[in-house]
Every structure is written in structure tokens, then in C-alpha cells.
Amino acid sequence: MGAWMTPAEGRIGRDEIERALARYGTPQWWSNGADERYAPHSHPYHKVLFCVAGSIAFHVEGDNHLLSSGDRLDIEPGTEHAASVGPQGVQCGEVAVEE
């Protein structure tokens, strides 16, 4: 189990993110206000997530993955993670990948 981040290479917009996510399934879009938090939890699927705008830190197995616009995070099934939204809020898109 685990998670890994892929930093954006240059500016990447929502259209590019949507195309990238669509390779895995139908994207789900969500957003949170500044400084909101997600308690530790896990999912039974592989999550592929892109930060569209703002920032969010995912806390996974003692590591902090700070995502900003265009960054990608993969979280393997069963990996416990929590999250902290940045001071400007966040917008993300994600897909649950059935393996």
C-alpha cells in the first residue's frame, strides 16, 4: 500500500486534467474551502487525483504530499490517508480505478 505524487510539468489546465482522468473512468469534481480537513480513511480502489486549483496536503503513512495546480496523486487501495486543504481552498478531480 502507499501513495505517490507526480508534480505537474509546466501549466496544466482543467481540460488537460479531464482528458488525463478520462483514461481511467468518469471524473468526479469536488472542492473545499480554506483550511478544511479530512480525517484518516481509506478506499477499496486505486484513487487517481489531480489538483485543479488551490492546494491540498495528503498525509499518507508519515509522508506529506502537497499538491497544487496540475499535480497528480495516486493512492493504492486500502491506504489510509488524511488531508488538509490550503489557505485558498482547493478544487480537484479524481477517478476510482477498478483494478
C-alpha positions in Angstrom: 0.0 0.0 0.0 1.1 3.6 -0.5 0.8 6.8 -2.4 2.9 8.7 -4.8 2.8 12.2 -6.3 3.6 13.3 -9.8 4.3 17.0 -10.0 2.9 19.0 -12.9 5.3 19.8 -15.7 4.5 23.4 -16.5 1.0 24.8 -16.5 -1.8 22.2 -16.9 -5.4 23.3 -17.2 -8.7 21.6 -16.3 -9.2 20.4 -19.9 -5.9 18.5 -19.8 -6.7 17.1 -16.4 -10.1 16.0 -17.6 -8.6 14.1 -20.5 -5.9 12.5 -18.3 -8.6 11.3 -15.8 -10.9 10.1 -18.5 -8.4 7.4 -19.5 -9.3 5.7 -16.2 -13.1 6.4 -16.0 -15.6 9.2 -15.4 -14.0 12.1 -13.4 -15.6 13.3 -10.2 -15.1 17.0 -9.4 -15.1 18.5 -5.9 -13.9 21.5 -3.9 -13.4 22.6 -0.4 -13.0 25.9 1.4 -9.8 27.1 3.1 -8.3 25.1 5.9 -10.9 22.2 5.8 -9.7 18.8 6.8 -10.4 15.1 6.0 -10.0 12.6 8.8 -7.9 9.4 8.2 -9.8 7.0 5.9 -9.1 4.5 3.1 -10.8 3.3 -0.1 -11.1 -0.2 -1.7 -10.0 1.2 -5.0 -7.0 2.9 -6.6 -7.6 6.7 -6.5 -6.1 8.9 -9.2 -6.5 12.6 -8.2 -5.4 15.9 -9.8 -5.4 19.2 -8.1 -7.0 21.7 -10.4 -6.7 24.9 -8.3 -5.6 25.9 -4.8 -3.7 23.4 -2.7 -4.2 20.4 -0.5 -1.8 18.2 1.5 -2.4 14.5 1.7 -1.0 12.8 4.8 -0.1 9.2 4.0 2.0 6.8 6.1 4.0 9.6 7.7 4.6 11.4 4.4 3.0 14.7 3.4 2.2 15.2 -0.3 1.5 18.9 -1.0 -0.4 19.3 -4.2 -1.1 22.5 -6.2 -2.5 23.1 -9.6 -1.8 20.3 -12.1 -0.2 17.9 -9.6 -1.3 14.3 -9.5 -1.6 11.9 -6.6 -2.1 8.1 -6.8 -3.4 6.3 -3.7 -3.4 2.5 -3.7 -6.4 0.6 -2.4 -6.5 0.2 1.4 -4.0 3.0 2.0 -5.0 5.1 5.0 -4.8 8.9 4.3 -6.0 12.2 5.6 -5.9 15.6 4.0 -5.6 19.3 4.9 -6.9 22.0 2.5 -4.7 25.0 1.9 -5.5 28.7 2.8 -7.0 29.4 -0.6 -9.3 26.3 -0.7 -8.9 23.6 -3.4 -10.6 22.2 -6.5 -9.8 18.6 -7.5 -10.8 15.9 -10.0 -10.5 12.2 -9.3 -11.3 8.8 -10.6 -11.8 5.5 -8.8 -9.8 3.0 -10.8 -11.1 -0.6 -10.7 -8.1 -2.9 -10.9 
